[in-house]
Amino acid sequence: MTATQTVLTETKIRMSDATALGVFGLAMVTLVASSSKLNWTTGSTYIIPWALILGSLAQLWAASVDMKNNNYFGSIVLGAYGLFWMAVALHWAIGLGWLGAVGPLADPRQVGFAYFGYLIFSLFITVAALEANKVFAAILVLIDVLFLSLGMSALHVAAGFFSPLAAWAEFCISLLGFYASGAIFLNGFFGRTILPLGAPLGLIKKG
C-alpha cells in the first residue's frame, strides 16, 4: 500500500503600492478645502466632488490595495481618512439642502464631536507615524492640530484663533502630502531614494 500525498500550493497576487495615490488624494482634497477656509475661495459646493472622489474613493481604494499587500499602516490610515471625507461630503451636502430641507432641530455643532473623535484616533496613528518616516509624522501632527481646531471652531470656542489655525494646518497638510506622494511614487518607480521621506525616529521598537 502506498500513501498518497497532497501538495498544496499557494498563489499570492501582489498588487502595486497604491499609497502614493491615496496620499495624493489627501493632498488634493486638503488643498481645495483649505482654499475655502483661507478665504481664497467661497462655499463648499464645488469642494464636494473632490472630497468624494479624491478624498474618499482614492483613499479607500488605496487602502484596499494596501490591505492586500499587508501594508498595515497604509490600509488603516487611508481607509479611516477616506471614510472621513465621505462623511464630510455628505455633511456639506445636507447643509446645502441637497437632500432636502434641514429641520429646525439640526445642530451643526455635532460635527465638532466627530472631529474630536477623529482627533483621538489620529493621536494613536501619530505614534505609529513617528516610526514610519518623518514626513508622515509631520503630516499626522498637522492632522491632529487640524481636528482639534475644527472641533473647537465647530463648538464656537475661540473660533477667531482656531479657524485660521485649522486653515493653515490643512494647507500645510496638502503641501506635505504632495511631497510625500511624489516621493513614494519616484522612489518606488526608480527602486531607490530620489526624494527622502526621513528615517523613523526610533523611539519605539517593533516586536
For each residue, the residues with C-beta under 8 A, 3 or more apart:
1:
2:
3:
4:
5:
6:
7:
8:
9:
10:
11:
12:
13: 68
14: 68 69
15: 18 65 68 69
16: 65
17: 20 65 66 69 71 184 188
18: 15 21 22 61 62 65 66
19: 22 23 62 66 71 74 78 184
20: 17 23 24 181 182 184 185 188
21: 18 24 25 58 61 62 181
22: 18 19 25 26 58 59 61 62 63 66 74 78 82
23: 19 20 26 27 62 78 177 180 181 184
24: 20 21 27 28 54 58 177 178 181
25: 21 22 28 29 54 55 56 57 58 59 62 82
26: 22 23 29 30 55 59 78 81 173 174 177
27: 23 24 30 31 173 174 175 176 177 178 180 181
28: 24 25 31 32 50 54 55 174
29: 25 26 32 33 47 50 51 54 55 85
30: 26 27 33 34 55 170 171 173 174 177
31: 27 28 34 35 171 174 178
32: 28 29 35 36 47 50 51
33: 29 30 36 37 47 50 51 170
34: 30 31 37 38 167 168 170 171 173 174
35: 31 32 38 40 41
36: 32 33 39 40 41 42 43 44 47
37: 33 34 163 166 167 170
38: 34 35 167 168 171
39: 36 42
40: 35 36
41: 35 36
42: 36 39
43: 36 46 47
44: 36 47 48 92 95 96
45: 48 96
46: 43 49 50
47: 29 32 33 36 43 44 50 51 92
48: 44 45 51 52 89 92 93
49: 46 52 53
50: 28 29 32 33 46 47 53 54 55
51: 29 32 33 47 48 54 55 56 85 86 88 89 92
52: 48 49 55 56 57 85 86 89
53: 49 50 56 57 58
54: 24 25 28 29 50 51 57 58
55: 25 26 28 29 30 50 51 52 58 59 81 82 84 85 86 88 89
56: 25 51 52 53 59 60 82 83 85 86 89
57: 25 52 53 54 60 61 82
58: 21 22 24 25 53 54 55 61 62 82
59: 22 25 26 55 56 62 63 78 79 81 82 85
60: 56 57 63 64 78 79 82 83 86
61: 18 21 22 57 58 64 65
62: 18 19 21 22 23 25 58 59 65 66 74 78 82
63: 22 59 60 66 67 74 75 76 77 78 79 82
64: 60 61 67 68 75 79
65: 15 16 17 18 61 62 68 69
66: 17 18 19 22 62 63 69 71 73 74 75 78
67: 63 64 70 71 75 79
68: 13 14 15 64 65
69: 14 15 17 65 66
70: 67
71: 17 19 66 67 74 75
72: 75 76
73: 66 76 77 128 129 132
74: 19 22 62 63 66 71 77 78
75: 63 64 66 67 71 72 78 79
76: 63 72 73 79 80 125
77: 63 73 74 80 81 125
78: 19 22 23 26 59 60 62 63 66 74 75 81 82
79: 59 60 63 64 67 75 76 82 83
80: 76 77 83 84 118 121 125
81: 26 55 59 77 78 84 85
82: 22 25 55 56 57 58 59 60 62 63 78 79 85 86
83: 56 60 79 80 86 87
84: 55 80 81 87 88 118
85: 29 51 52 55 56 59 81 82 88 89
86: 51 52 55 56 60 82 83 89 90
87: 83 84 90 91 114
88: 51 55 84 85 91 92
89: 48 51 52 55 56 85 86 92 93
90: 86 87 93 94
91: 87 88 94 95 111
92: 44 47 48 51 88 89 95 96
93: 48 89 90 96 98 99
94: 90 91 97 98 99 102
95: 44 91 92 102 108
96: 44 45 92 93
97: 94 100 101 102
98: 93 94
99: 93 94
100: 97
101: 97
102: 94 95 97 106
103: 106
104:
105:
106: 102 103
107: 110
108: 95 111 154
109: 112 113 154 155 156
110: 107 113 114
111: 91 108 114 115 154
112: 109 115 116 150 151 152 153 154 155
113: 109 110 116 117 151
114: 87 110 111 117 118
115: 111 112 118 119 147 148 150 151 154
116: 112 113 119 120 147 148 151
117: 113 114 120 121
118: 80 84 114 115 121 122 147
119: 115 116 122 123 144 147 148 151
120: 116 117 123 124
121: 80 117 118 124 125
122: 118 119 125 126 140 143 144 147
123: 119 120 126 127 144
124: 120 121 127 128
125: 76 77 80 121 122 128 129 140
126: 122 123 129 130 137 140 141 143 144
127: 123 124 130 131 204
128: 73 124 125 131 132
129: 73 125 126 132 133 136 137 139 140
130: 126 127 137 200 201 203 204
131: 127 128 200 201 202 203 204 206
132: 73 128 129 136 137 200
133: 129 136 137 197 198 199 200
134: 137 138 197 198 199 200 201
135: 138 139 176 179 180 183 197 198
136: 129 132 133 139 140 180 197
137: 126 129 130 132 133 134 140 141 198 201
138: 134 135 141 142 176
139: 129 135 136 142 143 173 176 177 180
140: 122 125 126 129 136 137 143 144
141: 126 137 138 144 145
142: 138 139 145 146 169 170 172 173 176
143: 122 126 139 140 146 147 169 173
144: 119 122 123 126 140 141 147 148
145: 141 142 148 149 165 166 169
146: 142 143 149 150 166 169 170 173
147: 115 116 118 119 122 143 144 150 151
148: 115 116 119 144 145 151 152 162
149: 145 146 152 153 162 163 165 166 169
150: 112 115 146 147 153 154 162 166
151: 112 113 115 116 119 147 148 154 155
152: 112 148 149 155 157 158 159 162
153: 112 149 150 156 157 159 162 163 166
154: 108 109 111 112 115 150 151
155: 109 112 151 152
156: 109 153 159
157: 152 153 162
158: 152 161 162
159: 152 153 156 162 163
160: 163 164
161: 158 164 165
162: 148 149 150 152 153 157 158 159 165 166
163: 37 149 153 159 160 166 167
164: 160 161 167 168
165: 145 149 161 162 168 169
166: 37 145 146 149 150 153 162 163 169 170
167: 34 37 38 163 164 170 171
168: 34 38 164 165 171 172
169: 142 143 145 146 149 165 166 172 173
170: 30 33 34 37 142 146 166 167 173 174
171: 30 31 34 38 167 168 174 175
172: 142 168 169 175 176
173: 26 27 30 34 139 142 143 146 169 170 176 177
174: 26 27 28 30 31 34 170 171 177 178
175: 27 171 172 178 179
176: 27 135 138 139 142 172 173 179 180
177: 23 24 26 27 30 139 173 174 180 181
178: 24 27 31 174 175 181 182
179: 135 175 176 182 183 195
180: 23 27 135 136 139 176 177 183 184 197
181: 20 21 23 24 27 177 178 184 185
182: 20 178 179 185 186 195
183: 135 179 180 186 187 194 195 196 197
184: 17 19 20 23 180 181 187 188 197
185: 20 181 182 188 189
186: 182 183 189 190 194 195
187: 183 184 190 191 192 193 194 195 197
188: 17 20 184 185 191
189: 185 186
190: 186 187 194
191: 187 188
192: 187
193: 187 196
194: 183 186 187 190
195: 179 182 183 186 187
196: 183 193
197: 133 134 135 136 180 183 184 187
198: 133 134 135 137
199: 133 134 202
200: 130 131 132 133 134
201: 130 131 134 137
202: 131 199 205
203: 130 131
204: 127 130 131
205: 202
206: 131
207:
